[in-house]
Amino acid sequence: MSATHVTAVLRTDEPNLMHQAVEEAVRLLREGEVVALPTETVYGLAANALDPAAVTKIFEAKERPTFDPLIVHLANKDQLDLVAEVPEAIAPTLKKLIERFWPGPLTILLPKKPIVPDIVTAGLPTVAVRVSSNGIFKRIIGALDKPLAAPSANRFGSISPTSASAVLSELDGRIHLIVDAGASLYGLESTIIKIEAGSPKPLITIVRPGPLTPDDLKLYGKVKVATRSVLDGPADSPGQLASHYAPKTPLRLLERPSDFIPEEGKRYALMSYRGEEKDGYLNLTEWEEVMMLSPGNGKLPEAAVRFFYVLRALDRLGVDEIIAEPLHEHGMGIAMMDKLRRASVRYAS
């Protein structure tokens, strides 16, 4: 797709600027355009979810295959009945989850209603729904008063954006507007779940790991994390394709330092968890650059906020290969390790 638009970036850090940005975003969305908006997870590329022509523009701008379904963002929980059916068997569990985690980074798969266009759900019988807690997003979707389809605002398969500048580097000239509300709060896409009736507890399957972890969800049912990834499609949920979140530079997840043998003449950069020599990665070679996710602390929430920023910065270096240290695979580390494995699929193939 060639660049056809002048992409405006509107700030929201002053009341008059915020009012202008919200007004312009709502105007464009009502006209069937796509707009990049901040959420608490990552920046999303939004369009009226009930307008198939508008949603088509999301796929065109991202160069996203139409077999990969989108998440539908609701203005509030009362809009759930508009787009989704709630099976009686899971209604009590769903109610508890919504009361606890909406608005917030939780996406739930439910049977869809006919009003949701097939292009949004890739023809699947389910729709992925959530309510964002970002204040600017809430103002815009509230004024529009329609659900928004909004996948991450980047080219398909590449690094998710956690700032307006990252969106601009991906989609400049492809969309009319980016609403800039600063850095994303979590830095990882929402946790996607499906709920099934079970005894003695309902079963909650984490289809895509994210900011909400198994520990957060275990009060509401038996939790398992899905391991299936789709190599070529179609996907049964957003975020299921095996190769995803990938930099242009080949990335290798190095599970053990002893597995690394540097090739002569190659330039390497390291994504380090905490930058500690005792972890065994810092002295493996003369790194072109070392960037840390949680300098010295090894705190997973801090690492999550910096994850896509660091990956994008390392990708800009022009090295031959990015080497990534593994993270502790619990809490938010589950989501980051999932993304590193997807990002390294191109290297593995």
C-alpha positions as a printed NumPy array, in Angstrom:
array([[  0.   ,   0.   ,   0.   ],
       [  1.422,   3.398,  -0.937],
       [  1.233,   6.49 ,   1.243],
       [ -1.864,   8.53 ,   0.342],
       [ -2.612,  10.646,   3.405],
       [ -0.98 ,  13.367,   5.448],
       [ -0.913,  11.867,   8.945],
       [ -1.636,  14.397,  11.685],
       [ -0.468,  13.781,  15.27 ],
       [ -2.609,  15.562,  17.856],
       [ -1.47 ,  15.888,  21.468],
       [ -3.741,  15.595,  24.483],
       [ -1.555,  16.958,  27.287],
       [ -3.515,  20.218,  27.637],
       [ -7.307,  20.537,  27.956],
       [ -7.821,  22.525,  24.733],
       [ -5.555,  20.159,  22.777],
       [ -7.356,  17.131,  24.185],
       [-10.733,  18.57 ,  23.205],
       [ -9.486,  19.215,  19.673],
       [ -8.003,  15.706,  19.35 ],
       [-11.148,  13.994,  20.625],
       [-13.391,  16.068,  18.356],
       [-11.261,  15.339,  15.268],
       [-11.011,  11.616,  16.042],
       [-14.787,  11.318,  16.469],
       [-15.379,  13.241,  13.219],
       [-13.106,  10.925,  11.238],
       [-14.559,   7.784,  12.81 ],
       [-18.1  ,   8.95 ,  11.968],
       [-16.948,   9.445,   8.372],
       [-15.773,   5.84 ,   8.185],
       [-12.047,   6.512,   8.538],
       [ -9.458,   4.759,  10.725],
       [ -7.706,   6.568,  13.575],
       [ -4.804,   5.513,  15.794],
       [ -5.835,   5.794,  19.434],
       [ -4.099,   5.211,  22.77 ],
       [ -5.216,   2.411,  25.047],
       [ -3.764,   1.26 ,  28.353],
       [ -2.138,  -1.699,  26.58 ],
       [ -0.736,  -0.531,  23.218],
       [ -1.89 ,   1.982,  20.598],
       [ -4.785,   0.685,  18.505],
       [ -5.932,   1.362,  14.941],
       [ -9.626,   2.019,  15.352],
       [-12.685,   2.051,  13.084],
       [-16.421,   1.729,  13.611],
       [-16.781,  -2.011,  14.249],
       [-20.287,  -2.09 ,  12.739],
       [-19.175,  -0.569,   9.395],
       [-17.581,  -3.229,   7.139],
       [-16.139,  -0.613,   4.75 ],
       [-14.429,   1.211,   7.625],
       [-13.068,  -2.027,   9.087],
       [-11.679,  -2.951,   5.658],
       [ -9.483,   0.165,   5.903],
       [ -7.866,  -1.275,   9.056],
       [ -6.792,  -4.368,   7.14 ],
       [ -5.542,  -2.241,   4.241],
       [ -3.511,   0.154,   6.404],
       [ -1.937,  -2.691,   8.403],
       [ -1.637,  -5.076,   5.428],
       [ -3.276,  -7.565,   7.76 ],
       [ -4.732, -10.805,   6.364],
       [ -8.501, -10.968,   6.685],
       [ -8.314, -14.409,   8.318],
       [ -6.937, -12.746,  11.486],
       [ -9.908, -11.502,  13.602],
       [-10.046,  -8.168,  15.419],
       [-10.909,  -7.158,  18.97 ],
       [-14.078,  -5.094,  19.417],
       [-13.804,  -2.347,  22.042],
       [-16.988,  -1.316,  23.814],
       [-17.788,   2.083,  25.288],
       [-19.031,   0.339,  28.449],
       [-20.27 ,  -3.039,  29.62 ],
       [-23.85 ,  -2.145,  28.653],
       [-22.829,  -2.398,  24.967],
       [-21.986,  -6.085,  25.41 ],
       [-25.569,  -7.118,  24.581],
       [-25.303,  -5.266,  21.26 ],
       [-22.488,  -7.417,  19.862],
       [-22.386, -10.682,  21.843],
       [-24.532, -13.466,  23.255],
       [-23.907, -14.538,  26.838],
       [-24.431, -18.298,  27.262],
       [-26.411, -18.978,  30.419],
       [-23.879, -21.564,  31.625],
       [-21.072, -18.995,  31.895],
       [-23.121, -15.891,  32.736],
       [-22.273, -15.835,  36.487],
       [-18.531, -16.19 ,  35.822],
       [-18.616, -13.588,  33.057],
       [-20.42 , -11.142,  35.337],
       [-17.754, -11.511,  38.042],
       [-14.897, -11.073,  35.549],
       [-16.478,  -7.97 ,  34.024],
       [-17.135,  -6.433,  37.429],
       [-13.504,  -7.027,  38.437],
       [-11.542,  -6.349,  35.245],
       [-13.592,  -3.979,  33.04 ],
       [-12.543,  -1.413,  32.117],
       [ -9.084,  -2.921,  31.757],
       [ -6.783,  -5.181,  29.73 ],
       [ -9.085,  -8.221,  29.579],
       [-10.578,  -9.413,  26.266],
       [-13.272, -12.099,  26.337],
       [-14.338, -14.399,  23.487],
       [-18.115, -14.802,  23.231],
       [-20.649, -15.926,  20.603],
       [-21.248, -12.999,  18.271],
       [-24.505, -11.382,  17.235],
       [-25.385, -10.864,  13.545],
       [-24.823,  -7.093,  13.83 ],
       [-21.041,  -7.703,  13.944],
       [-19.709,  -7.863,  10.361],
       [-17.948, -11.074,   9.369],
       [-14.812,  -9.136,   8.394],
       [-14.354,  -8.194,  12.073],
       [-14.44 , -11.81 ,  13.259],
       [-12.828, -13.421,  10.178],
       [-16.098, -15.274,   9.682],
       [-15.854, -16.943,  13.086],
       [-18.931, -17.421,  15.288],
       [-17.194, -15.635,  18.185],
       [-16.287, -12.009,  18.82 ],
       [-13.461, -10.764,  21.082],
       [-14.65 ,  -7.894,  23.302],
       [-13.158,  -5.582,  25.888],
       [-13.578,  -2.156,  27.535],
       [-10.461,   0.039,  27.663],
       [ -9.572,   2.049,  30.753],
       [ -7.602,   4.723,  28.861],
       [ -9.206,   8.106,  29.51 ],
       [ -8.73 ,   9.497,  25.997],
       [-10.009,   6.305,  24.357],
       [-13.044,   6.37 ,  26.669],
       [-13.849,   9.963,  25.701],
       [-13.664,   9.168,  21.988],
       [-15.649,   5.926,  22.017],
       [-18.173,   7.47 ,  24.409],
       [-18.773,  10.416,  22.078],
       [-18.99 ,   8.11 ,  19.055],
       [-21.306,   5.732,  20.969],
       [-20.437,   2.793,  18.727],
       [-18.112,  -0.183,  19.272],
       [-14.643,   0.172,  17.785],
       [-12.591,  -2.529,  16.115],
       [ -9.017,  -1.739,  17.119],
       [ -6.031,  -4.046,  16.626],
       [ -2.537,  -2.721,  17.355],
       [ -1.573,   0.293,  15.224],
       [  1.365,  -1.217,  13.345],
       [  2.082,  -3.06 ,  10.119],
       [  0.911,  -6.652,  10.342],
       [  3.312,  -8.968,  12.178],
       [  5.701,  -6.245,  13.297],
       [  6.418,  -4.691,  16.702],
       [  3.38 ,  -3.325,  18.543],
       [  3.469,   0.449,  19.224],
       [  3.435,   1.849,  22.743],
       [  3.792,   5.524,  21.731],
       [  2.469,   7.866,  19.056],
       [  5.936,   8.146,  17.503],
       [  6.067,   4.361,  17.099],
       [  2.691,   4.458,  15.329],
       [  3.95 ,   7.216,  13.034],
       [  7.013,   5.179,  12.082],
       [  4.713,   2.305,  11.078],
       [  1.704,   4.016,   9.49 ],
       [  2.789,   7.504,   8.38 ],
       [  0.891,   8.352,   5.213],
       [ -1.531,   5.441,   5.606],
       [ -3.977,   7.025,   8.059],
       [ -5.289,  10.53 ,   8.721],
       [ -4.782,  10.858,  12.466],
       [ -2.814,   9.642,  15.48 ],
       [ -4.057,  10.767,  18.901],
       [ -1.022,  11.127,  21.168],
       [ -1.627,  10.433,  24.865],
       [  1.935,   9.502,  25.847],
       [  3.329,   6.071,  26.603],
       [  1.073,   3.068,  27.149],
       [  0.511,   2.031,  30.76 ],
       [  1.089,  -1.731,  30.411],
       [  3.044,  -2.04 ,  27.165],
       [  1.559,  -5.465,  26.336],
       [ -1.633,  -6.339,  24.459],
       [ -4.664,  -7.372,  26.491],
       [ -5.078, -10.868,  27.9  ],
       [ -7.6  , -12.82 ,  25.789],
       [ -9.674, -15.537,  27.438],
       [-12.518, -17.888,  26.692],
       [-14.823, -19.239,  29.391],
       [-16.382, -22.698,  29.462],
       [-18.741, -24.253,  31.972],
       [-17.111, -26.818,  34.217],
       [-17.456, -28.649,  37.496],
       [-16.696, -27.825,  40.235],
       [-15.231, -24.665,  38.631],
       [-15.617, -23.07 ,  35.201],
       [-12.628, -23.362,  32.854],
       [-10.872, -20.133,  31.853],
       [ -8.467, -20.593,  28.946],
       [ -5.922, -17.849,  28.304],
       [ -5.847, -17.733,  24.521],
       [ -3.313, -14.882,  24.435],
       [ -1.214, -14.038,  27.512],
       [ -1.132, -10.392,  28.537],
       [ -1.077,  -8.037,  31.541],
       [ -3.65 , -10.098,  33.466],
       [ -1.988, -13.324,  34.577],
       [ -3.194, -16.782,  35.646],
       [ -2.845, -15.646,  39.265],
       [ -5.213, -12.725,  38.568],
       [ -7.828, -15.033,  37.061],
       [ -7.643, -18.135,  39.249],
       [-10.2  , -16.815,  41.727],
       [-12.835, -17.122,  38.996],
       [-12.216, -20.626,  37.707],
       [ -9.661, -23.238,  36.713],
       [ -7.099, -21.482,  34.505],
       [ -5.033, -22.936,  31.701],
       [ -2.828, -21.258,  29.097],
       [ -3.391, -22.331,  25.484],
       [ -0.243, -23.419,  23.666],
       [ -1.572, -23.616,  20.109],
       [ -0.233, -21.17 ,  17.518],
       [ -1.442, -20.944,  13.943],
       [  1.299, -21.054,  11.332],
       [ -0.612, -19.809,   8.304],
       [ -4.18 , -19.223,   9.448],
       [ -7.025, -19.024,   9.841],
       [ -6.819, -18.018,  13.497],
       [ -9.604, -18.704,  15.986],
       [ -8.796, -15.597,  18.051],
       [ -6.77 , -12.396,  17.699],
       [ -3.077, -12.868,  18.508],
       [ -2.832, -16.538,  17.546],
       [ -0.52 , -16.439,  14.537],
       [  2.832, -18.099,  15.213],
       [  4.995, -15.372,  13.641],
       [  4.082, -12.046,  15.192],
       [  5.464,  -9.008,  17.054],
       [  8.639,  -9.444,  14.983],
       [ 11.373,  -6.895,  14.284],
       [ 12.836,  -6.641,  10.783],
       [ 16.169,  -7.752,  12.268],
       [ 16.34 , -11.522,  12.889],
       [ 15.7  , -12.237,  16.572],
       [ 16.82 , -15.313,  18.48 ],
       [ 15.521, -16.252,  21.921],
       [ 18.582, -17.757,  23.602],
       [ 17.29 , -20.086,  26.304],
       [ 20.827, -21.004,  27.496],
       [ 23.987, -18.868,  27.214],
       [ 26.   , -21.971,  26.321],
       [ 24.005, -22.29 ,  23.062],
       [ 25.494, -19.078,  21.629],
       [ 28.441, -19.266,  19.239],
       [ 29.01 , -15.866,  17.568],
       [ 29.808, -15.911,  13.861],
       [ 32.837, -13.962,  12.706],
       [ 31.945, -10.633,  11.128],
       [ 28.41 , -10.582,  12.482],
       [ 27.144,  -7.703,  14.643],
       [ 24.901,  -8.63 ,  17.562],
       [ 22.712,  -6.71 ,  20.014],
       [ 21.368,  -8.061,  23.298],
       [ 17.946,  -7.654,  24.861],
       [ 18.812,  -8.295,  28.494],
       [ 16.296,  -8.826,  31.257],
       [ 18.201,  -7.014,  34.021],
       [ 21.778,  -6.561,  32.78 ],
       [ 23.395,  -8.752,  35.438],
       [ 26.68 , -10.54 ,  34.636],
       [ 25.626, -13.497,  36.783],
       [ 22.842, -14.262,  34.292],
       [ 25.571, -15.331,  31.858],
       [ 24.771, -13.269,  28.752],
       [ 26.702,  -9.981,  29.042],
       [ 30.13 , -11.475,  28.28 ],
       [ 29.178, -13.827,  25.452],
       [ 30.493, -11.455,  22.771],
       [ 31.271,  -7.812,  22.045],
       [ 27.693,  -6.627,  21.799],
       [ 26.951,  -3.704,  19.499],
       [ 24.372,  -2.629,  22.056],
       [ 22.881,  -4.   ,  25.269],
       [ 19.426,  -2.779,  26.311],
       [ 17.8  ,  -3.838,  29.559],
       [ 14.117,  -4.42 ,  30.216],
       [ 14.34 ,  -3.963,  33.995],
       [ 17.809,  -2.576,  34.805],
       [ 19.181,  -4.257,  37.905],
       [ 15.751,  -5.011,  39.336],
       [ 14.355,  -7.893,  37.341],
       [ 10.779,  -6.651,  37.827],
       [  8.383,  -8.11 ,  35.275],
       [  5.864,  -5.196,  35.198],
       [  8.705,  -2.751,  34.444],
       [ 10.049,  -5.125,  31.794],
       [  6.587,  -5.301,  30.199],
       [  6.311,  -1.516,  29.913],
       [  9.729,  -1.348,  28.202],
       [  9.382,  -4.526,  26.128],
       [  8.217,  -3.197,  22.755],
       [ 10.183,   0.064,  23.164],
       [ 13.441,  -1.861,  23.626],
       [ 12.657,  -4.247,  20.787],
       [ 11.958,  -1.335,  18.447],
       [ 15.156,   0.495,  19.51 ],
       [ 17.302,  -2.604,  18.91 ],
       [ 15.655,  -3.114,  15.528],
       [ 16.788,   0.369,  14.441],
       [ 20.473,  -0.407,  15.056],
       [ 20.943,  -2.309,  11.816],
       [ 22.763,  -5.241,  13.464],
       [ 22.763,  -8.724,  11.953],
       [ 20.898, -10.359,  14.811],
       [ 19.148,  -9.519,  18.079],
       [ 19.733, -11.996,  20.894],
       [ 17.069, -12.06 ,  23.619],
       [ 17.533, -13.394,  27.128],
       [ 14.646, -15.452,  28.514],
       [ 12.5  , -14.033,  31.3  ],
       [ 10.976, -15.729,  34.323],
       [  7.946, -17.538,  32.915],
       [  5.39 , -16.542,  35.499],
       [  3.141, -13.512,  35.889],
       [  3.652, -11.04 ,  33.033],
       [  6.732, -13.013,  32.007],
       [  4.384, -15.565,  30.404],
       [  3.165, -12.943,  27.921],
       [  6.654, -11.616,  27.14 ],
       [  8.08 , -15.087,  26.549],
       [  5.1  , -15.843,  24.292],
       [  5.89 , -12.728,  22.247],
       [  9.615, -13.502,  22.074],
       [  8.871, -16.978,  20.77 ],
       [  6.547, -15.564,  18.113],
       [  9.074, -12.861,  17.197],
       [ 11.773, -15.497,  16.718],
       [  9.713, -17.753,  14.424],
       [ 11.175, -16.078,  11.335],
       [ 14.672, -16.875,  12.579],
       [ 13.747, -20.466,  13.404],
       [ 12.257, -21.043,   9.972]])
